[in-house]
């Protein structure tokens, strides 16, 4: 069940094409700062409620990054592992055509789970307007998310948080939940900075290596065998990554991975949310009380939408990486400083900043600054 509050969602759209077998949702959460910006995820379990939560996260993420976008998200109910690439193209095109009435005037799409630059090319062409989405291939003037903008930002957010904790990155160990686009680039940039990867997971399981995991070797094994579990190390289930004896835990895959029952099992002193909604706000507050610092998703993983903004305004890769680094580092520092000053947990401080930015321009919101 979608929850409504003083900020939105403003529009909920459900689309269906029985001939193609396409069914999906679009949530335009809040348009105060501009057209809704958010990715398209394609999974067999995606729900309207999940999309609504993600759209709200995008409202705060875009506001926190000080971008001229509102918050939105969309989901297509389908399992791309169960059909051909041609069928996937047909579904994406049908979805794009169904959204012509709102896209790109009110909604600008982007990659998400099971969608990447190829899907964005299909989406833009079916819509007839290149501005309909970002994350397109370079040949279409795009800046593909496959360049690692989100993971790059997550790594920089982690480095700023470690500085706040007065920890030297070269003496820090970390674990990453998920080894897709966000996870792989986060590992790449953090290991380059000197941190030691000790645990990593994917959909097949988790591995732990006390002496550290070699990034290049891990990438090779993942590419050749399809899973990180084939790396030589202690093997566990996917969720065991949460209990890893490391300094930093980075979430980079599924929502709600950390449950209330996991609070006493978390051993890391810093959690950086590379994935969206990896836990509830209540769990973040409880972890904070236990002395665990949690950098919220819409602060840490804003690299993707910052990259989208650079593409949308005609910028290049160099400008993208520079802006991601500047904005993510600045905002992480701002949020952690505010949280410390106000003696609260980081999400509360971040929400106060983001809400104020939205309310300054919101004409429909039922609250005042």
Secondary structure, 3 states (H helix, E strand, C coil): CCCCECCECCEEEEEEECCCCEEEEEEEEECCCCCEECCEEEECCCCHHHHHHHHHHHHHHHHHCCCCCEEEEEEEECCHHHCCHHHHHHHHHHHHHHCCCCCCCCEEECEECCECHHHHHHHHHHHCCHHHECCCCHHHCCCCHHHCHHHHHHHHHHHHHHHHCCCCHHHCEEEEECCCHHHHHHHHHHHHCCCEEEEEEECCEEEECCCCCCHHHHHHHHHHHCCHHHCCCEEECHHHHHHCCCCEEEECCCCCCCCHHHCCCCCCCEEEECCCCCCCHHHHHHHHHCCCEEECHHHHCCHHHHHHHHHHCCCCHHHHHHHHHHHHHHHHHHHHHHHHHHCCCHHHHHHHHHHHHHHCCCCCCCCCC
